[in-house]
Amino acid sequence: MVIFTKPGAIIKIQLLQGSQARNYFESKERLFLQTVLSKMQNDSSIDLNITNEEKNMLDIIFKKYDKYL
């Protein structure tokens, strides 16, 4: 599992959503990314406050669509 920082994760999600990868997302991936992004942006702390399951899912999605970044 990769260690994520909050700003790094937000930027990477936004880059993925703006890239050609958005044409290939599965519905659950698209919903997950939007939900986690909103959760991180609405949290005022600088810490990454997401569960281990969410971190694992982000890691899987980032690896799957890495070629679009």
CNS distance restraints for C-alpha pairs under 8 A (distance, minus, plus):
assign (resid   1 and name CA) (resid  55 and name CA) 7.94 0.50 0.50
assign (resid   1 and name CA) (resid  56 and name CA) 6.71 0.50 0.50
assign (resid   1 and name CA) (resid  59 and name CA) 6.73 0.50 0.50
assign (resid   2 and name CA) (resid  59 and name CA) 6.66 0.50 0.50
assign (resid   4 and name CA) (resid   8 and name CA) 6.65 0.50 0.50
assign (resid   4 and name CA) (resid   9 and name CA) 6.16 0.50 0.50
assign (resid   4 and name CA) (resid  48 and name CA) 7.58 0.50 0.50
assign (resid   4 and name CA) (resid  55 and name CA) 7.90 0.50 0.50
assign (resid   5 and name CA) (resid   9 and name CA) 6.00 0.50 0.50
assign (resid   5 and name CA) (resid  47 and name CA) 7.43 0.50 0.50
assign (resid   5 and name CA) (resid  48 and name CA) 6.16 0.50 0.50
assign (resid   6 and name CA) (resid  10 and name CA) 6.18 0.50 0.50
assign (resid   6 and name CA) (resid  40 and name CA) 7.20 0.50 0.50
assign (resid   6 and name CA) (resid  46 and name CA) 6.71 0.50 0.50
assign (resid   6 and name CA) (resid  47 and name CA) 6.23 0.50 0.50
assign (resid   6 and name CA) (resid  48 and name CA) 4.76 0.50 0.50
assign (resid   7 and name CA) (resid  11 and name CA) 6.13 0.50 0.50
assign (resid   8 and name CA) (resid  12 and name CA) 6.09 0.50 0.50
assign (resid   9 and name CA) (resid  13 and name CA) 6.08 0.50 0.50
assign (resid  10 and name CA) (resid  14 and name CA) 6.18 0.50 0.50
assign (resid  10 and name CA) (resid  37 and name CA) 6.27 0.50 0.50
assign (resid  10 and name CA) (resid  40 and name CA) 7.35 0.50 0.50
assign (resid  10 and name CA) (resid  41 and name CA) 7.82 0.50 0.50
assign (resid  11 and name CA) (resid  15 and name CA) 6.07 0.50 0.50
assign (resid  12 and name CA) (resid  16 and name CA) 6.14 0.50 0.50
assign (resid  13 and name CA) (resid  17 and name CA) 6.13 0.50 0.50
assign (resid  13 and name CA) (resid  33 and name CA) 6.75 0.50 0.50
assign (resid  13 and name CA) (resid  37 and name CA) 7.09 0.50 0.50
assign (resid  14 and name CA) (resid  18 and name CA) 6.16 0.50 0.50
assign (resid  15 and name CA) (resid  19 and name CA) 6.10 0.50 0.50
assign (resid  15 and name CA) (resid  69 and name CA) 6.83 0.50 0.50
assign (resid  16 and name CA) (resid  20 and name CA) 7.70 0.50 0.50
assign (resid  16 and name CA) (resid  21 and name CA) 6.12 0.50 0.50
assign (resid  16 and name CA) (resid  22 and name CA) 6.82 0.50 0.50
assign (resid  16 and name CA) (resid  65 and name CA) 7.61 0.50 0.50
assign (resid  16 and name CA) (resid  68 and name CA) 7.10 0.50 0.50
assign (resid  16 and name CA) (resid  69 and name CA) 6.59 0.50 0.50
assign (resid  17 and name CA) (resid  21 and name CA) 6.96 0.50 0.50
assign (resid  17 and name CA) (resid  22 and name CA) 5.44 0.50 0.50
assign (resid  18 and name CA) (resid  22 and name CA) 6.95 0.50 0.50
assign (resid  19 and name CA) (resid  68 and name CA) 6.32 0.50 0.50
assign (resid  19 and name CA) (resid  69 and name CA) 7.09 0.50 0.50
assign (resid  20 and name CA) (resid  24 and name CA) 7.61 0.50 0.50
assign (resid  20 and name CA) (resid  68 and name CA) 6.45 0.50 0.50
assign (resid  21 and name CA) (resid  25 and name CA) 6.43 0.50 0.50
assign (resid  21 and name CA) (resid  65 and name CA) 6.34 0.50 0.50
assign (resid  21 and name CA) (resid  68 and name CA) 5.87 0.50 0.50
assign (resid  22 and name CA) (resid  30 and name CA) 7.69 0.50 0.50
assign (resid  25 and name CA) (resid  29 and name CA) 5.83 0.50 0.50
assign (resid  25 and name CA) (resid  30 and name CA) 5.83 0.50 0.50
assign (resid  26 and name CA) (resid  30 and name CA) 6.27 0.50 0.50
assign (resid  27 and name CA) (resid  31 and name CA) 6.21 0.50 0.50
assign (resid  28 and name CA) (resid  32 and name CA) 5.90 0.50 0.50
assign (resid  29 and name CA) (resid  33 and name CA) 6.04 0.50 0.50
assign (resid  29 and name CA) (resid  61 and name CA) 7.46 0.50 0.50
assign (resid  30 and name CA) (resid  34 and name CA) 6.30 0.50 0.50
assign (resid  31 and name CA) (resid  35 and name CA) 6.04 0.50 0.50
assign (resid  32 and name CA) (resid  36 and name CA) 6.04 0.50 0.50
assign (resid  33 and name CA) (resid  37 and name CA) 5.93 0.50 0.50
assign (resid  33 and name CA) (resid  58 and name CA) 7.88 0.50 0.50
assign (resid  34 and name CA) (resid  38 and name CA) 6.14 0.50 0.50
assign (resid  35 and name CA) (resid  39 and name CA) 6.14 0.50 0.50
assign (resid  36 and name CA) (resid  40 and name CA) 6.13 0.50 0.50
assign (resid  36 and name CA) (resid  50 and name CA) 7.98 0.50 0.50
assign (resid  36 and name CA) (resid  54 and name CA) 7.81 0.50 0.50
assign (resid  37 and name CA) (resid  41 and name CA) 6.09 0.50 0.50
assign (resid  38 and name CA) (resid  42 and name CA) 6.01 0.50 0.50
assign (resid  39 and name CA) (resid  43 and name CA) 6.31 0.50 0.50
assign (resid  40 and name CA) (resid  48 and name CA) 7.22 0.50 0.50
assign (resid  40 and name CA) (resid  49 and name CA) 7.38 0.50 0.50
assign (resid  40 and name CA) (resid  50 and name CA) 7.98 0.50 0.50
assign (resid  50 and name CA) (resid  54 and name CA) 6.12 0.50 0.50
assign (resid  50 and name CA) (resid  55 and name CA) 6.79 0.50 0.50
assign (resid  51 and name CA) (resid  55 and name CA) 6.31 0.50 0.50
assign (resid  52 and name CA) (resid  56 and name CA) 6.09 0.50 0.50
assign (resid  53 and name CA) (resid  57 and name CA) 6.16 0.50 0.50
assign (resid  54 and name CA) (resid  58 and name CA) 6.11 0.50 0.50
assign (resid  55 and name CA) (resid  59 and name CA) 6.15 0.50 0.50
assign (resid  56 and name CA) (resid  60 and name CA) 6.26 0.50 0.50
assign (resid  57 and name CA) (resid  61 and name CA) 6.18 0.50 0.50
assign (resid  58 and name CA) (resid  62 and name CA) 5.94 0.50 0.50
assign (resid  59 and name CA) (resid  63 and name CA) 6.14 0.50 0.50
assign (resid  60 and name CA) (resid  64 and name CA) 6.07 0.50 0.50
assign (resid  61 and name CA) (resid  65 and name CA) 6.13 0.50 0.50
assign (resid  62 and name CA) (resid  66 and name CA) 5.51 0.50 0.50
assign (resid  65 and name CA) (resid  69 and name CA) 7.48 0.50 0.50
